[in-house]
Structures are given as C-alpha cells and as structure tokens.
Amino acid sequence: MGMDPSKSNWSNRTIAGSRPSARYGHAMAYDPGSGVTVLMGGFDIDSGYALADVWEWDPTSGAWSQRFTGNEPNLPEARIYASLVTDPTLDRLDLVGGGNLFL
C-alpha cells in the first residue's frame, strides 16, 4: 500500500522483483539525501533469527534493492527493535539501540 498525501488516500502498490523477507522489529527511515527509504535488520519470521541485512525502497521506481546481505565486514551485528534516525546535518542515517535474538 502507498499513501498519497495530496489525495489523502491509500493505493495498492505491486512490488516486482526481490524484496525483504517477512519480518518485524526492523529499523526503517527515509533518507532525504538519496530519496529512498532504508530498512535494516529485524526478526525474520521464517528463519527465527535476527537479521543484519540492508534494503532500500525507491518510491519512484516502486522497487526494493538489497544493499547488504548482512555478511559483509564492518556492518552492525544482527539486531531487532533498533531505530534508524535521519541526521540531516551530517547527511546520514544513524542506527541506534536494538539487540540480538537468536532462537
């Protein structure tokens, strides 16, 4: 679903191609510098593990792109219930808090 604020209504969005797995407890924020929404981590419903992957949603194309699988060096460890916060002064997103959960 997508929201069009100018019309005050929701519209159904069909997503083609790859997309993040079903999850909860993920961190997500809009990055005004690149014009995309960034999703990081969360709890994967199918595997039962916390995730460290990073995805971007491009509202112009309506597509998800995976930027990191979570196995690359120097990424934050897998986590759930973190916050992703836009820092316009430094033109970056900051990942704050969260924790691991491996069942």
Backbone as JSON Lines, residues from 0, in Angstrom:
{"i":0,"aa":"M","n":[0.83,-1.18,0.0],"ca":[0.0,0.0,0.0],"c":[0.88,1.25,0.0]}
{"i":1,"aa":"G","n":[0.45,2.27,-0.67],"ca":[1.14,3.55,-0.66],"c":[0.17,4.65,-0.33]}
{"i":2,"aa":"M","n":[0.66,5.69,0.32],"ca":[-0.19,6.81,0.73],"c":[0.15,8.02,-0.13]}
{"i":3,"aa":"D","n":[-0.88,8.64,-0.71],"ca":[-0.72,9.87,-1.47],"c":[-1.27,11.01,-0.62]}
{"i":4,"aa":"P","n":[-0.39,11.77,0.06],"ca":[-0.87,12.82,0.97],"c":[-1.71,13.89,0.28]}
{"i":5,"aa":"S","n":[-1.44,14.16,-1.01],"ca":[-2.21,15.19,-1.69],"c":[-3.67,14.78,-1.9]}
{"i":6,"aa":"K","n":[-3.91,13.46,-1.95],"ca":[-5.27,12.97,-2.14],"c":[-5.86,12.37,-0.86]}
{"i":7,"aa":"S","n":[-5.05,12.28,0.19],"ca":[-5.48,11.69,1.47],"c":[-6.09,10.31,1.3]}
{"i":8,"aa":"N","n":[-5.44,9.48,0.47],"ca":[-5.93,8.11,0.32],"c":[-4.78,7.14,0.09]}
{"i":9,"aa":"W","n":[-5.06,5.87,0.29],"ca":[-4.08,4.81,0.1],"c":[-4.3,4.17,-1.26]}
{"i":10,"aa":"S","n":[-3.23,3.68,-1.88],"ca":[-3.34,2.94,-3.13],"c":[-2.5,1.68,-3.01]}
{"i":11,"aa":"N","n":[-2.93,0.63,-3.7],"ca":[-2.22,-0.64,-3.68],"c":[-0.99,-0.54,-4.56]}
{"i":12,"aa":"R","n":[0.18,-0.99,-4.08],"ca":[1.42,-0.96,-4.85],"c":[1.85,-2.4,-5.11]}
{"i":13,"aa":"T","n":[2.04,-2.76,-6.35],"ca":[2.53,-4.08,-6.71],"c":[4.06,-4.03,-6.73]}
{"i":14,"aa":"I","n":[4.69,-4.96,-6.05],"ca":[6.15,-4.97,-5.97],"c":[6.67,-6.11,-6.83]}
{"i":15,"aa":"A","n":[7.46,-5.73,-7.83],"ca":[8.08,-6.72,-8.7],"c":[9.5,-6.97,-8.22]}
{"i":16,"aa":"G","n":[10.01,-8.14,-8.51],"ca":[11.41,-8.44,-8.18],"c":[11.62,-8.81,-6.74]}
{"i":17,"aa":"S","n":[12.87,-8.66,-6.31],"ca":[13.23,-9.08,-4.95],"c":[12.68,-8.1,-3.92]}
{"i":18,"aa":"R","n":[12.54,-8.58,-2.7],"ca":[12.03,-7.77,-1.59],"c":[12.51,-8.37,-0.28]}
{"i":19,"aa":"P","n":[12.48,-7.59,0.78],"ca":[12.89,-8.12,2.09],"c":[11.98,-9.26,2.53]}
{"i":20,"aa":"S","n":[12.52,-10.15,3.33],"ca":[11.73,-11.24,3.88],"c":[10.72,-10.69,4.88]}
{"i":21,"aa":"A","n":[9.71,-11.49,5.19],"ca":[8.73,-11.1,6.2],"c":[9.44,-10.99,7.55]}
{"i":22,"aa":"R","n":[9.24,-9.86,8.24],"ca":[9.97,-9.6,9.48],"c":[9.22,-8.61,10.34]}
{"i":23,"aa":"Y","n":[9.66,-8.51,11.57],"ca":[9.18,-7.45,12.47],"c":[10.36,-6.98,13.31]}
{"i":24,"aa":"G","n":[10.19,-5.86,14.0],"ca":[11.25,-5.33,14.85],"c":[12.4,-4.73,14.06]}
{"i":25,"aa":"H","n":[12.17,-4.39,12.8],"ca":[13.22,-3.82,11.96],"c":[13.34,-2.3,12.19]}
{"i":26,"aa":"A","n":[14.44,-1.74,11.71],"ca":[14.66,-0.3,11.75],"c":[14.43,0.24,10.35]}
{"i":27,"aa":"M","n":[13.77,1.4,10.24],"ca":[13.47,1.95,8.93],"c":[13.4,3.47,9.01]}
{"i":28,"aa":"A","n":[13.94,4.15,7.99],"ca":[13.88,5.61,7.94],"c":[14.01,6.07,6.5]}
{"i":29,"aa":"Y","n":[13.48,7.23,6.22],"ca":[13.61,7.86,4.91],"c":[14.91,8.63,4.86]}
{"i":30,"aa":"D","n":[15.67,8.46,3.78],"ca":[16.92,9.18,3.57],"c":[16.67,10.28,2.53]}
{"i":31,"aa":"P","n":[16.5,11.53,2.98],"ca":[16.2,12.6,2.03],"c":[17.33,12.87,1.04]}
{"i":32,"aa":"G","n":[18.56,12.55,1.42],"ca":[19.69,12.78,0.53],"c":[19.63,11.92,-0.73]}
{"i":33,"aa":"S","n":[19.22,10.67,-0.57],"ca":[19.14,9.77,-1.73],"c":[17.72,9.55,-2.2]}
{"i":34,"aa":"G","n":[16.74,10.0,-1.42],"ca":[15.34,9.86,-1.82],"c":[14.79,8.46,-1.7]}
{"i":35,"aa":"V","n":[15.41,7.63,-0.85],"ca":[14.94,6.26,-0.65],"c":[14.64,6.03,0.83]}
{"i":36,"aa":"T","n":[13.88,4.99,1.1],"ca":[13.64,4.54,2.47],"c":[14.54,3.35,2.72]}
{"i":37,"aa":"V","n":[15.25,3.37,3.84],"ca":[16.22,2.32,4.17],"c":[15.65,1.44,5.28]}
{"i":38,"aa":"L","n":[15.78,0.12,5.11],"ca":[15.33,-0.87,6.09],"c":[16.55,-1.66,6.53]}
{"i":39,"aa":"M","n":[16.69,-1.86,7.85],"ca":[17.82,-2.63,8.36],"c":[17.35,-3.63,9.41]}
{"i":40,"aa":"G","n":[17.8,-4.87,9.27],"ca":[17.61,-5.88,10.3],"c":[16.17,-6.26,10.57]}
{"i":41,"aa":"G","n":[15.94,-6.66,11.82],"ca":[14.63,-7.15,12.25],"c":[14.69,-8.64,12.54]}
{"i":42,"aa":"F","n":[13.55,-9.19,12.87],"ca":[13.42,-10.61,13.19],"c":[12.76,-11.31,12.02]}
{"i":43,"aa":"D","n":[13.47,-12.23,11.38],"ca":[12.95,-12.97,10.23],"c":[11.94,-14.0,10.7]}
{"i":44,"aa":"I","n":[10.73,-13.9,10.22],"ca":[9.65,-14.77,10.67],"c":[9.89,-16.22,10.26]}
{"i":45,"aa":"D","n":[10.44,-16.45,9.07],"ca":[10.64,-17.82,8.6],"c":[11.82,-18.52,9.26]}
{"i":46,"aa":"S","n":[12.96,-17.83,9.38],"ca":[14.16,-18.48,9.92],"c":[14.21,-18.46,11.44]}
{"i":47,"aa":"G","n":[13.56,-17.47,12.07],"ca":[13.61,-17.35,13.52],"c":[14.88,-16.68,14.02]}
{"i":48,"aa":"Y","n":[15.58,-15.94,13.16],"ca":[16.81,-15.27,13.54],"c":[16.72,-13.76,13.33]}
{"i":49,"aa":"A","n":[17.54,-13.05,14.11],"ca":[17.7,-11.62,13.88],"c":[18.51,-11.44,12.59]}
{"i":50,"aa":"L","n":[18.27,-10.34,11.89],"ca":[18.9,-10.07,10.61],"c":[19.82,-8.86,10.68]}
{"i":51,"aa":"A","n":[20.79,-8.81,9.75],"ca":[21.68,-7.65,9.65],"c":[21.67,-7.1,8.22]}
{"i":52,"aa":"D","n":[20.7,-7.53,7.4],"ca":[20.67,-7.07,6.01],"c":[20.16,-5.64,5.9]}
{"i":53,"aa":"V","n":[20.45,-5.02,4.75],"ca":[20.04,-3.64,4.5],"c":[19.4,-3.58,3.12]}
{"i":54,"aa":"W","n":[18.19,-2.99,3.07],"ca":[17.43,-2.83,1.84],"c":[17.07,-1.37,1.64]}
{"i":55,"aa":"E","n":[16.85,-0.99,0.38],"ca":[16.37,0.35,0.06],"c":[15.1,0.24,-0.78]}
{"i":56,"aa":"W","n":[14.12,1.08,-0.46],"ca":[12.89,1.18,-1.22],"c":[12.93,2.5,-1.99]}
{"i":57,"aa":"D","n":[12.81,2.42,-3.3],"ca":[12.8,3.61,-4.15],"c":[11.35,3.91,-4.52]}
{"i":58,"aa":"P","n":[10.77,4.98,-3.98],"ca":[9.37,5.26,-4.26],"c":[9.1,5.64,-5.72]}
{"i":59,"aa":"T","n":[10.13,6.1,-6.42],"ca":[9.96,6.47,-7.83],"c":[9.76,5.24,-8.69]}
{"i":60,"aa":"S","n":[10.61,4.23,-8.5],"ca":[10.5,3.01,-9.3],"c":[9.56,1.99,-8.66]}
{"i":61,"aa":"G","n":[9.31,2.14,-7.36],"ca":[8.46,1.18,-6.64],"c":[9.17,-0.14,-6.41]}
{"i":62,"aa":"A","n":[10.51,-0.11,-6.33],"ca":[11.26,-1.36,-6.21],"c":[12.16,-1.35,-4.97]}
{"i":63,"aa":"W","n":[12.36,-2.56,-4.43],"ca":[13.31,-2.79,-3.36],"c":[14.64,-3.2,-3.96]}
{"i":64,"aa":"S","n":[15.75,-2.81,-3.34],"ca":[17.09,-3.24,-3.73],"c":[17.84,-3.63,-2.47]}
{"i":65,"aa":"Q","n":[18.43,-4.82,-2.48],"ca":[19.22,-5.22,-1.33],"c":[20.61,-4.62,-1.47]}
{"i":66,"aa":"R","n":[21.04,-3.86,-0.47],"ca":[22.35,-3.21,-0.5],"c":[23.41,-4.04,0.21]}
{"i":67,"aa":"F","n":[23.01,-4.73,1.29],"ca":[23.92,-5.6,2.03],"c":[23.17,-6.84,2.47]}
{"i":68,"aa":"T","n":[23.83,-8.0,2.41],"ca":[23.21,-9.25,2.84],"c":[23.29,-9.43,4.35]}
{"i":69,"aa":"G","n":[24.19,-8.67,4.99],"ca":[24.41,-8.81,6.42],"c":[25.66,-9.59,6.74]}
{"i":70,"aa":"N","n":[26.32,-10.14,5.71],"ca":[27.55,-10.92,5.9],"c":[28.8,-10.12,5.59]}
{"i":71,"aa":"E","n":[28.66,-8.88,5.15],"ca":[29.81,-8.05,4.8],"c":[30.54,-7.59,6.06]}
{"i":72,"aa":"P","n":[31.86,-7.34,5.96],"ca":[32.6,-6.84,7.13],"c":[32.19,-5.41,7.48]}
{"i":73,"aa":"N","n":[32.36,-5.07,8.74],"ca":[32.13,-3.71,9.26],"c":[30.67,-3.27,9.28]}
{"i":74,"aa":"L","n":[29.74,-4.19,9.19],"ca":[28.32,-3.86,9.36],"c":[27.94,-4.07,10.82]}
{"i":75,"aa":"P","n":[26.94,-3.35,11.31],"ca":[26.44,-3.64,12.66],"c":[25.95,-5.09,12.73]}
{"i":76,"aa":"E","n":[26.04,-5.68,13.9],"ca":[25.58,-7.06,14.07],"c":[24.07,-7.12,13.91]}
{"i":77,"aa":"A","n":[23.56,-8.32,13.69],"ca":[22.12,-8.54,13.56],"c":[21.41,-7.99,14.79]}
{"i":78,"aa":"R","n":[20.24,-7.38,14.57],"ca":[19.53,-6.78,15.71],"c":[18.05,-6.62,15.41]}
{"i":79,"aa":"I","n":[17.3,-6.55,16.5],"ca":[15.87,-6.27,16.41],"c":[15.57,-5.08,17.32]}
{"i":80,"aa":"Y","n":[14.5,-4.41,17.0],"ca":[13.99,-3.26,17.76],"c":[14.99,-2.11,17.89]}
{"i":81,"aa":"A","n":[15.78,-1.89,16.84],"ca":[16.67,-0.72,16.79],"c":[15.88,0.42,16.16]}
{"i":82,"aa":"S","n":[16.44,1.61,16.17],"ca":[15.86,2.76,15.49],"c":[16.85,3.26,14.45]}
{"i":83,"aa":"L","n":[16.33,3.63,13.3],"ca":[17.13,4.24,12.26],"c":[16.66,5.69,12.17]}
{"i":84,"aa":"V","n":[17.59,6.62,12.39],"ca":[17.24,8.03,12.54],"c":[17.95,8.86,11.48]}
{"i":85,"aa":"T","n":[17.2,9.76,10.83],"ca":[17.78,10.66,9.84],"c":[18.53,11.79,10.54]}
{"i":86,"aa":"D","n":[19.78,12.01,10.13],"ca":[20.58,13.13,10.65],"c":[20.89,14.05,9.46]}
{"i":87,"aa":"P","n":[20.02,15.05,9.21],"ca":[20.21,15.9,8.04],"c":[21.45,16.79,8.13]}
{"i":88,"aa":"T","n":[21.9,17.11,9.33],"ca":[23.08,17.95,9.5],"c":[24.32,17.26,8.94]}
{"i":89,"aa":"L","n":[24.47,15.97,9.24],"ca":[25.62,15.2,8.76],"c":[25.3,14.4,7.49]}
{"i":90,"aa":"D","n":[24.06,14.54,6.99],"ca":[23.62,13.84,5.78],"c":[23.87,12.34,5.88]}
{"i":91,"aa":"R","n":[23.3,11.73,6.94],"ca":[23.45,10.29,7.13],"c":[22.28,9.76,7.94]}
{"i":92,"aa":"L","n":[22.21,8.43,8.02],"ca":[21.27,7.75,8.89],"c":[22.04,7.14,10.03]}
{"i":93,"aa":"D","n":[21.52,7.24,11.25],"ca":[22.17,6.67,12.43],"c":[21.34,5.5,12.93]}
{"i":94,"aa":"L","n":[21.99,4.36,13.19],"ca":[21.35,3.2,13.77],"c":[21.56,3.23,15.26]}
{"i":95,"aa":"V","n":[20.47,3.19,16.03],"ca":[20.55,3.36,17.48],"c":[19.88,2.17,18.17]}
{"i":96,"aa":"G","n":[20.58,1.58,19.13],"ca":[19.99,0.57,20.02],"c":[19.72,-0.75,19.32]}
{"i":97,"aa":"G","n":[18.74,-1.44,19.87],"ca":[18.38,-2.77,19.38],"c":[19.18,-3.84,20.1]}
{"i":98,"aa":"G","n":[18.85,-5.08,19.84],"ca":[19.55,-6.18,20.48],"c":[19.5,-7.42,19.61]}
{"i":99,"aa":"N","n":[20.25,-8.44,19.99],"ca":[20.27,-9.71,19.27],"c":[19.2,-10.63,19.82]}
{"i":100,"aa":"L","n":[18.72,-11.5,18.98],"ca":[17.82,-12.55,19.43],"c":[18.01,-13.74,18.51]}
{"i":101,"aa":"F","n":[18.65,-14.76,18.99],"ca":[18.81,-15.98,18.23],"c":[18.12,-17.09,18.98]}
{"i":102,"aa":"L","n":[17.17,-17.73,18.34],"ca":[16.44,-18.84,18.96],"c":[17.02,-20.18,18.56]}
